[in-house]
Every structure is written in C-alpha cells, then in structure tokens.
Amino acid sequence: MATSSAPFAGFSVTPRPSSHPQFILYNIAPRTGTPNSLTGTARFRCSAGQTGFFTKLGRLIKEKAKSDVEKLFSGFSKTRNNLAVIDELLLYWNLSDTDRVLDELEEALLVSDFGPKITIKIVENLREDILSGNLKSGSEIKEALKRNVLDLLTSKGSKTELQLGFRKPAVIMIVGVNGGGKTTSLGKLAYRLKNEGAKILMAAGDTFRAAASDQLEIWAERTGCEIVVAESDKAKASSVLLQAVKKGKELGFDIVLCDTSGRLHTNYSLMEELISCKKSVAKVVPGAPNEILLVLDGTTGLNMLPQAREFNDVVGVTGLILTKLDGSARGGCVVSVVDELGIPVKFVGVGEGVEDLQPFDAEAFVNAIFM
C-alpha cells in the first residue's frame, strides 16, 4: 500500500525504516473468527453530524449492564459465598438475638472488605431500625441491608455512564499502577464501544513497558480497531497521545482510547507525566480528556484506596474500572471506594473473556453479592 512522507499518511503493519515518520497509524485487519464484527450487533451507527450520539452510547451501555446480570452474578460468586452467612444469621432471627446477629453481620461485611467506616454505618442503621420496630423479620433486615448498600453507591457514585461530551473525538484516558489490567481493560472497552457502533482509535501511550505496544496491537487486531504507536523508543507518551487525538479528529473517529504507562502512585515524576498527557490532548480537543478512568485491581481490596486518592489528586479521576473481581472475595471494596472518594465505578472486570468487562450497575451489583 502506498506511503507518504506526511505523518500517518500510510497504513501498514510492517515495521518502517527509521527515515519514516515518528508515529505510525496501523489499520490492522482482524483475524478470521475473532469477535469483532458489527454485523447484526451494532444498535446504531454514528455519523459526524449525529446529535446526541455519545448520550445514546452511554445509555445503551447502561442498558446492556442490566441485561448482563448473569455475568455479574457469576463474577461475584466468591464475595456472595462470603456473605451467605448473613442468610443463615437472619433465617431464625428474633429480637433478643439482635446484638449477636448484628455483631456477626458486621464481621461478614468486614471480611468482604466493606471497610470499618461503611460497615459501622450500615450496622448502626439496621440496629436503629430494628429497635424502633421498623424491621420485624429476617427478610426485612436483609432487604434493609441491600437498600443501605444501594443508597451508599448511588448517593456518591451515581454517574456510572460514560460522560463523553459533545465534540468528536471523545477522549478516554486509562491510568493505573503496574499489573492492574490497564491495557487489557482498554482492549475490552474498545470491543464493547465498537460493538455499539462507535469508530474507535487506540493510542499506545505506554512508552515505558517494552511489550505494551505489542499487547495493544493484539487487542487492535482482535477488535478490528486502528491504533497509533510510536516508531521511536524515545517518544514521549504525551506526544503519542497528541498525535493520536489529532488523527482521531482528522479522520472522523468517534472515540480515542489512550493507554498510559503503569506507575506507582508514589512515583511523583511519573505521576507528573500524566499531567503532561492530559494537557497534550486538551490542545487538540478543548475539554479533553472526557474521561480519566483509573484501573484498580479488585484483589487488593481496601489497599486500592491510597492509589485512588493519589491518582485523583494528580489528574482528577472521573471513573473507576475495578478488575479481577471474579477471583476475589473482597467485592465490598466497590462500596468502600465509592463512599470514600465519591468517584463512580464505570466498569467491573468479572472474567477473562473479551465481554467480561461489565458496565457497572449498582442495583445489579447489590443483587449479585447478596443472594
């Protein structure tokens, strides 16, 4: 295929000689049999002048969450098993057992990483309602427990839909520590968004880890998306993201998904690099990035809170992606992180499959962890 001396003018998957531009736009043909085809799956197509496209996209993803309850239910099986003791406690509950039952309920919530603050708040609310006569049976206490958890999630983390604004391209920046599942989450998010009809461009902004671009190229191939990568090993992450958003704007992409290097929240020089990345994309699209999604490893439980606080202080996190929750019995951390930080959970990872990054729905989550 023909190439040009102008940046991104050529489309290729073959390595280019050093005389070519610093950045390459790959238009990767998907492998046969990979789950990327939109035929019969996209609910609507986007066009440059279509008003409310991003609003509709967010709502469709939200609706999808409600229809995928089974995936969420199976994904939280370990947390649900931890909390199953609550049903046993409440089965033969009577008023004289209130203190003992609430003490054991408190322990069950703490073991599932609801955190001391949240647990005490829930238990004391239940105690007050029991003693005032508002709750008179085990089933009523169970429903009140679920209602308390749901209220905590919805009062501080209600904006679970993606907020993508009105300008194209919308820009989503994915951030997080090493090993949390950041690049994988980006790939799964690309799959979901593309299957709803959005035209997706990936940006390989993880210039620190040697295999990061290769990993993202594999996801581009699996999902049938295009990707911008740096040809030079010395390219700055902010430059890659800047060029990607420029190309996204020029070529009519709907959404640019920006990968970034994993970094410890205590490494201040690398955290400062995120500020540069954020500023660079705003030069092309005012107000971008529309979303800064922090990927947190669900198996770390409440230990994720210091990470989340630091990332939020530095770049202003707009939403959370909690991964690996299917392998953890610590699903209560979802409630704790929302209550502590007031940042909504946008997606949860409940499996290794490409469709296992689920849009977060508070009511479905509560029903999934409490049988």
Salt bridges, closest charged atoms under 4 A:
GLU63 OE1 - ARG43 NH1 3.92
ASP68 OD2 - ARG192 NH2 3.95
ASP87 OD1 - LYS142 NZ 2.70
ASP97 OD2 - ARG100 NH2 3.57
ASP99 OD1 - ARG127 NH1 2.92
GLU104 OE2 - ARG100 NH1 3.16
ASP113 OD2 - ARG330 NE 3.03
GLU124 OE1 - ARG127 NE 3.39
GLU143 OE2 - LYS146 NZ 3.98
GLU196 OE1 - ARG43 NE 3.55
ASP206 OD2 - ARG209 NE 3.62
GLU221 OE2 - ARG31 NE 3.08
GLU250 OE1 - LYS247 NZ 2.30
ASP254 OD1 - LYS168 NZ 2.98
ASP259 OD1 - LYS182 NZ 3.44
GLU273 OE1 - ARG263 NH1 3.07
GLU291 OE2 - LYS346 NZ 3.00
ASP297 OD2 - LYS324 NZ 3.50
ASP339 OD2 - LYS117 NZ 3.90
ASP339 OD1 - LYS121 NZ 3.64
ASP339 OD1 - LYS156 NZ 3.53
GLU340 OE1 - ARG309 NH2 3.25
ASP356 OD1 - LYS71 NZ 3.14
ASP361 OD1 - LYS66 NZ 3.04
